[in-house]
Amino acid sequence: MKLRHSLAASAGMFALMTAQLAYADSMDDLVAAATAEGMLTTIALPHDWCGYGAVIEGFKARYPGIEVNELNPDAGSADEVEAIRANMNNTGPQAPDVIDVGLAFGPSSQAEGLIQPYKVSTWDSIPDSAKDADGYWYGDYYGVMSFAVNTDLVTNIPTSFADLLKPEYVGQVALAGDPRASNQAILAVMAAGMSTGAAAGADAANAGLEYFAALNAAGNFVPVIGKAGTLAQGTTPIVIKWDYNALADADALAGNPPVEVVVPTDGVLAGVYVQAISAYAPHPNAAKLWMEYLYSDEGQLGWLAGYCHPIRFNDLAARGVIPQELMDALPPAEGYAAAVFPTLDQVNGNKEAVVAGWDTIVGANVE
């Protein structure tokens, strides 16, 4: 019995070693192929979004033979998808290899034949609920909707969406994108709708559109895309945006002016973004290697350093590989306890309603 157990254990160990060697060989081949391509083209990756600046530098340091060509850092999810459509027959520098988009844009891009499948080596540690079973798209990180508030100009800090309708916030409230194209802004409308008691999805979208119509009619809404610069200048003293972007703004401004990040009490919406490789990627091997890097422990911790919860967070925490300083830098967990993670159908329903209804119901041209 003991001999049979030892033989079984040896066979298992041999199989594991064989699998590891095969993976090592395949990674060596992938690195060689990606290096031969010599370039990776990304799109819509601002350096202050989820720590992408450091993540990109980490990738370049690990693979110095690959140039990273960064397109349109301020683009929205719809712009990223359109860039694939517009460059189907173009292998030049304007054709993106990879996209990082809101959850709703993953399945719709797949249905349109714009993305290709690839399963990273850490595939099994990505929750099933956050990935396409065939590997066409998979979640990368998530956060919650919040308010970034310039406390030099806003002394009575709002704590809820209901507060933002008060007369004291006239000419102060902005979105961080165009709600006809930006996933961040589209989901901000859902969060506002949820704050009124509407269920996540199309119901919340319609309630959110009515909310922003009221905010606009009151003169509180500013039709300017809110960024760290407009927050500091006072053009948009209150910006509704993902918590990780708000925290990055606070870091970038370094107290000049001071910025407080508030998770609203009446509409805590969590949002997942997804990664995908263009079906027309000019550098498909570099794209796959980029995915391997993003979903490695190093890449995931890079996002965490940028205040984003990486999709493999639970796996990293269970293995004890998250540095304590990164955990300490995150907002208090209590603010996230009531967060709602909408389903894909709810996200899709919200997106369709917001994009279709913004102009007619709200009528504010955000730019």
C-alpha positions as CSV (number, residue, x, y, z in Angstrom):
1,M,0.0,0.0,0.0
2,K,2.8,2.3,0.9
3,L,4.6,1.5,-2.4
4,R,1.4,2.2,-4.4
5,H,0.9,5.5,-2.6
6,S,4.5,6.5,-3.4
7,L,4.1,5.6,-7.0
8,A,0.9,7.6,-7.2
9,A,2.6,10.6,-5.5
10,S,5.5,10.3,-7.9
11,A,3.2,10.1,-10.9
12,G,1.4,13.2,-9.7
13,M,4.6,15.1,-9.1
14,F,5.8,14.1,-12.5
15,A,2.6,15.4,-14.1
16,L,2.9,18.7,-12.3
17,M,6.5,19.1,-13.3
18,T,5.7,18.3,-16.9
19,A,2.9,20.8,-16.9
20,Q,5.1,23.5,-15.4
21,L,7.8,22.8,-18.0
22,A,5.3,22.9,-20.8
23,Y,4.0,26.3,-19.5
24,A,7.6,27.6,-19.2
25,D,8.3,26.5,-22.7
26,S,5.1,28.1,-24.0
27,M,5.9,31.4,-22.1
28,D,9.4,31.4,-23.6
29,D,7.8,31.0,-27.0
30,L,5.3,33.7,-26.4
31,V,8.0,36.1,-25.2
32,A,10.1,35.4,-28.3
33,A,7.1,35.9,-30.6
34,A,6.0,39.1,-28.8
35,T,9.5,40.5,-28.9
36,A,9.8,39.7,-32.6
37,E,6.6,41.9,-33.1
38,G,8.3,44.6,-31.1
39,M,5.3,46.7,-30.2
40,L,2.1,46.7,-28.2
41,T,-0.6,49.2,-28.9
42,T,-2.9,50.2,-26.0
43,I,-5.8,52.7,-25.9
44,A,-7.6,54.7,-23.2
45,L,-5.1,54.0,-20.4
46,P,-4.5,57.2,-18.5
47,H,-1.5,56.9,-16.2
48,D,-3.4,57.9,-13.2
49,W,-6.2,55.4,-13.8
50,C,-5.7,52.2,-11.6
51,G,-1.9,52.9,-11.5
52,Y,-1.6,52.2,-15.2
53,G,1.5,54.5,-15.5
54,A,3.4,52.2,-13.2
55,V,1.9,49.1,-14.7
56,I,3.0,50.0,-18.2
57,E,6.5,50.8,-16.9
58,G,6.6,47.5,-15.2
59,F,5.7,45.7,-18.4
60,K,8.3,47.6,-20.4
61,A,11.0,46.8,-17.7
62,R,10.2,43.1,-17.8
63,Y,10.1,43.0,-21.7
64,P,12.4,45.8,-22.9
65,G,12.2,44.6,-26.5
66,I,8.6,45.6,-26.8
67,E,7.6,49.3,-27.4
68,V,4.3,50.4,-25.9
69,N,2.4,52.6,-28.2
70,E,-0.3,54.5,-26.2
71,L,-3.4,55.8,-28.1
72,N,-5.8,58.4,-26.8
73,P,-5.5,58.0,-23.0
74,D,-8.8,59.9,-22.4
75,A,-11.0,57.8,-24.7
76,G,-14.1,56.1,-23.3
77,S,-15.1,52.5,-23.7
78,A,-17.2,53.2,-26.8
79,D,-14.2,55.0,-28.4
80,E,-12.0,51.9,-27.8
81,V,-14.5,49.6,-29.5
82,E,-14.9,52.1,-32.4
83,A,-11.1,52.2,-32.8
84,I,-11.1,48.4,-33.5
85,R,-14.0,48.8,-36.0
86,A,-12.2,51.7,-37.8
87,N,-8.9,49.8,-38.1
88,M,-10.0,46.3,-39.2
89,N,-7.9,46.5,-42.3
90,N,-5.1,48.7,-40.8
91,T,-2.0,47.2,-39.2
92,G,-0.5,50.6,-38.5
93,P,0.0,52.4,-35.2
94,Q,-3.7,53.5,-34.9
95,A,-5.0,50.0,-34.5
96,P,-5.3,48.9,-30.9
97,D,-4.1,45.5,-29.8
98,V,-6.0,45.4,-26.6
99,I,-8.9,47.2,-24.9
100,D,-9.9,47.8,-21.3
101,V,-13.7,48.5,-21.3
102,G,-16.8,48.5,-19.1
103,L,-18.5,45.2,-18.5
104,A,-21.2,45.7,-21.0
105,F,-18.7,46.3,-23.8
106,G,-17.1,42.9,-23.5
107,P,-20.1,40.7,-24.6
108,S,-21.2,43.3,-27.2
109,S,-17.7,43.4,-28.8
110,Q,-17.7,39.6,-28.8
111,A,-21.0,39.4,-30.5
112,E,-19.8,41.8,-33.2
113,G,-16.7,39.6,-33.8
114,L,-14.3,42.4,-32.7
115,I,-12.3,40.4,-30.0
116,Q,-10.5,37.1,-29.9
117,P,-10.3,34.5,-27.1
118,Y,-7.2,33.9,-25.0
119,K,-7.0,32.3,-21.5
120,V,-4.2,33.6,-19.3
121,S,-2.2,31.1,-17.2
122,T,-4.0,32.4,-14.0
123,W,-7.4,31.8,-15.6
124,D,-8.7,29.5,-12.8
125,S,-8.2,32.2,-10.2
126,I,-10.5,34.7,-12.0
127,P,-14.1,34.3,-10.7
128,D,-16.4,32.5,-13.2
129,S,-18.9,35.3,-12.8
130,A,-16.4,37.8,-14.1
131,K,-15.2,36.1,-17.3
132,D,-16.5,34.7,-20.6
133,A,-16.2,30.9,-20.4
134,D,-14.3,30.8,-23.7
135,G,-11.9,33.5,-22.8
136,Y,-13.1,36.3,-25.1
137,W,-13.2,38.8,-22.2
138,Y,-12.5,38.7,-18.5
139,G,-12.7,41.1,-15.5
140,D,-9.6,43.0,-14.6
141,Y,-10.5,45.2,-11.6
142,Y,-13.4,46.9,-9.8
143,G,-14.3,49.9,-7.6
144,V,-17.3,51.9,-6.4
145,M,-18.8,55.1,-7.6
146,S,-17.8,58.1,-5.4
147,F,-17.6,61.8,-5.1
148,A,-14.3,63.7,-5.4
149,V,-14.8,66.9,-3.5
150,N,-12.6,70.0,-3.5
151,T,-12.9,71.0,0.2
152,D,-11.4,74.4,-0.4
153,L,-14.5,75.3,-2.3
154,V,-17.1,72.9,-0.8
155,T,-17.3,73.3,2.9
156,N,-20.5,71.3,3.5
157,I,-19.4,68.0,2.0
158,P,-22.2,66.0,0.4
159,T,-22.6,62.5,1.5
160,S,-25.4,61.3,-0.8
161,F,-26.8,61.8,-4.3
162,A,-29.8,63.4,-2.6
163,D,-27.5,66.1,-1.2
164,L,-26.2,67.0,-4.6
165,L,-29.7,68.4,-5.5
166,K,-29.5,71.0,-2.8
167,P,-29.2,74.7,-3.9
168,E,-25.9,75.1,-2.2
169,Y,-24.3,73.0,-4.9
170,V,-25.3,75.2,-7.9
171,G,-22.7,75.0,-10.7
172,Q,-20.6,72.4,-8.8
173,V,-21.4,68.8,-9.9
174,A,-19.9,67.1,-12.9
175,L,-19.4,63.6,-14.4
176,A,-16.0,62.2,-15.3
177,G,-17.0,61.4,-18.9
178,D,-19.6,61.8,-21.6
179,P,-22.6,59.6,-20.5
180,R,-23.2,58.7,-24.2
181,A,-19.8,57.0,-24.5
182,S,-18.0,56.7,-21.2
183,N,-18.7,53.6,-19.1
184,Q,-17.8,55.5,-15.9
185,A,-20.4,58.2,-16.6
186,I,-23.0,55.7,-17.9
187,L,-22.7,53.8,-14.6
188,A,-22.8,57.0,-12.6
189,V,-26.3,57.6,-14.0
190,M,-27.3,54.1,-12.7
191,A,-25.9,54.8,-9.3
192,A,-27.9,58.0,-9.1
193,G,-31.0,56.1,-10.1
194,M,-30.3,53.4,-7.5
195,S,-30.1,56.2,-4.9
196,T,-33.8,56.9,-5.5
197,G,-34.7,53.3,-4.8
198,A,-34.9,52.1,-8.4
199,A,-33.6,48.6,-9.1
200,A,-30.2,48.2,-10.9
201,G,-30.6,48.1,-14.7
202,A,-33.0,49.9,-17.0
203,D,-35.2,51.0,-14.1
204,A,-32.2,52.7,-12.4
205,A,-31.1,54.1,-15.7
206,N,-34.5,55.8,-16.3
207,A,-34.5,57.1,-12.7
208,G,-31.0,58.3,-13.1
209,L,-31.8,60.2,-16.3
210,E,-34.6,61.9,-14.4
211,Y,-32.2,62.7,-11.6
212,F,-29.7,64.3,-13.9
213,A,-32.5,66.2,-15.6
214,A,-33.5,67.6,-12.2
215,L,-29.8,68.3,-11.4
216,N,-29.4,70.1,-14.7
217,A,-32.6,72.1,-14.3
218,A,-31.5,73.2,-10.9
219,G,-28.3,74.6,-12.3
220,N,-26.2,72.2,-10.2
221,F,-24.9,70.1,-13.1
222,V,-21.8,71.3,-15.0
223,P,-21.6,69.8,-18.5
224,V,-17.8,69.6,-18.4
225,I,-15.8,66.3,-18.1
226,G,-14.5,66.4,-14.6
227,K,-10.7,65.8,-14.2
228,A,-8.1,66.5,-11.6
229,G,-7.4,69.8,-13.2
230,T,-11.0,71.0,-13.4
231,L,-11.5,69.8,-9.8
232,A,-8.5,71.8,-8.6
233,Q,-9.4,74.9,-10.7
234,G,-13.0,75.0,-9.3
235,T,-14.7,74.4,-12.7
236,T,-16.0,71.1,-11.3
237,P,-15.6,71.2,-7.5
238,I,-17.6,67.9,-7.1
239,V,-16.9,65.1,-9.6
240,I,-18.8,61.8,-9.6
241,K,-16.3,59.1,-10.5
242,W,-14.8,55.7,-9.5
243,D,-13.2,55.7,-6.1
244,Y,-9.8,54.7,-7.5
245,N,-9.8,57.7,-9.8
246,A,-10.9,60.0,-7.1
247,L,-8.2,58.8,-4.8
248,A,-5.6,59.1,-7.6
249,D,-6.8,62.7,-8.1
250,A,-6.3,63.4,-4.4
251,D,-2.8,62.0,-4.6
252,A,-1.9,64.0,-7.7
253,L,-3.1,67.2,-6.2
254,A,-1.2,66.5,-2.9
255,G,-3.4,68.8,-0.8
256,N,-3.5,71.7,-3.2
257,P,-6.4,71.8,-3.0
258,P,-7.4,69.2,-0.4
259,V,-9.7,66.5,-1.8
260,E,-12.1,64.3,0.1
261,V,-13.4,61.1,-1.4
262,V,-16.9,60.2,-0.4
263,V,-18.7,56.9,-1.0
264,P,-22.4,58.0,-1.1
265,T,-24.8,56.5,1.4
266,D,-27.7,56.1,-0.9
267,G,-26.3,54.5,-4.1
268,V,-23.2,52.3,-3.7
269,L,-22.6,50.9,-7.1
270,A,-19.6,48.6,-7.9
271,G,-18.3,48.4,-11.4
272,V,-16.2,45.8,-13.1
273,Y,-14.1,46.5,-16.1
274,V,-12.9,43.8,-18.6
275,Q,-9.9,43.2,-20.8
276,A,-10.0,41.8,-24.3
277,I,-7.7,41.4,-27.3
278,S,-8.7,42.8,-30.7
279,A,-9.6,40.2,-33.3
280,Y,-7.6,42.4,-35.7
281,A,-4.6,43.0,-33.3
282,P,-1.5,43.9,-35.4
283,H,0.6,42.4,-32.5
284,P,-1.4,39.4,-31.2
285,N,1.5,37.8,-29.3
286,A,2.4,41.1,-27.6
287,A,-1.3,41.4,-26.7
288,K,-1.3,37.9,-25.1
289,L,1.9,38.7,-23.2
290,W,0.4,41.9,-21.9
291,M,-2.6,39.9,-20.7
292,E,-0.2,37.5,-18.9
293,Y,1.5,40.4,-17.2
294,L,-1.7,42.1,-16.1
295,Y,-3.1,38.9,-14.6
296,S,0.2,37.9,-12.9
297,D,0.6,38.7,-9.2
298,E,2.8,41.6,-10.2
299,G,0.3,43.1,-12.6
300,Q,-2.6,42.6,-10.2
301,L,-0.7,44.3,-7.4
302,G,0.1,47.2,-9.7
303,W,-3.6,47.8,-10.1
304,L,-4.0,47.5,-6.3
305,A,-1.3,50.2,-5.8
306,G,-3.6,52.4,-8.0
307,Y,-6.5,51.8,-5.6
308,C,-8.3,49.4,-7.8
309,H,-9.4,46.0,-6.4
310,P,-7.9,43.5,-8.9
311,I,-10.1,40.7,-10.0
312,R,-7.8,38.2,-8.4
313,F,-7.9,40.0,-5.1
314,N,-9.3,37.1,-3.1
315,D,-6.7,34.7,-4.5
316,L,-3.9,37.2,-3.7
317,A,-5.2,37.7,-0.2
318,A,-5.7,34.0,0.5
319,R,-2.0,33.4,-0.4
320,G,-0.8,36.3,1.7
321,V,1.0,38.1,-1.1
322,I,-0.6,41.6,-0.7
323,P,1.8,44.0,1.1
324,Q,0.3,45.5,4.2
325,E,0.9,49.0,3.0
326,L,-1.3,48.5,0.0
327,M,-4.1,47.2,2.2
328,D,-3.7,50.2,4.5
329,A,-4.0,52.6,1.6
330,L,-7.4,51.4,0.6
331,P,-10.6,53.1,1.8
332,P,-12.3,51.6,4.9
333,A,-14.0,48.4,4.0
334,E,-17.2,49.6,5.8
335,G,-18.0,51.9,2.8
336,Y,-18.1,49.0,0.5
337,A,-20.4,46.7,2.5
338,A,-23.6,47.8,0.8
339,A,-22.1,47.8,-2.7
340,V,-24.3,46.4,-5.5
341,F,-22.6,44.5,-8.3
342,P,-25.0,44.6,-11.2
343,T,-25.4,41.6,-13.4
344,L,-24.4,41.7,-17.1
345,D,-28.0,42.0,-18.1
346,Q,-28.5,45.0,-15.8
347,V,-25.4,46.7,-17.0
348,N,-26.5,46.2,-20.6
349,G,-30.0,47.4,-19.9
350,N,-28.6,50.5,-18.2
351,K,-26.2,51.3,-21.0
352,E,-28.9,51.1,-23.7
353,A,-31.3,53.3,-21.8
354,V,-28.7,55.9,-20.8
355,V,-27.1,56.3,-24.2
356,A,-30.5,56.5,-25.9
357,G,-32.1,58.8,-23.4
358,W,-29.5,61.3,-22.3
359,D,-30.0,63.9,-25.0
360,T,-33.8,63.9,-24.9
361,I,-34.2,63.6,-21.1
362,V,-31.2,65.5,-19.7
363,G,-30.2,67.6,-22.7
364,A,-26.8,68.5,-21.5
365,N,-23.9,68.2,-24.0
366,V,-21.0,66.9,-21.8
367,E,-17.6,67.7,-23.3
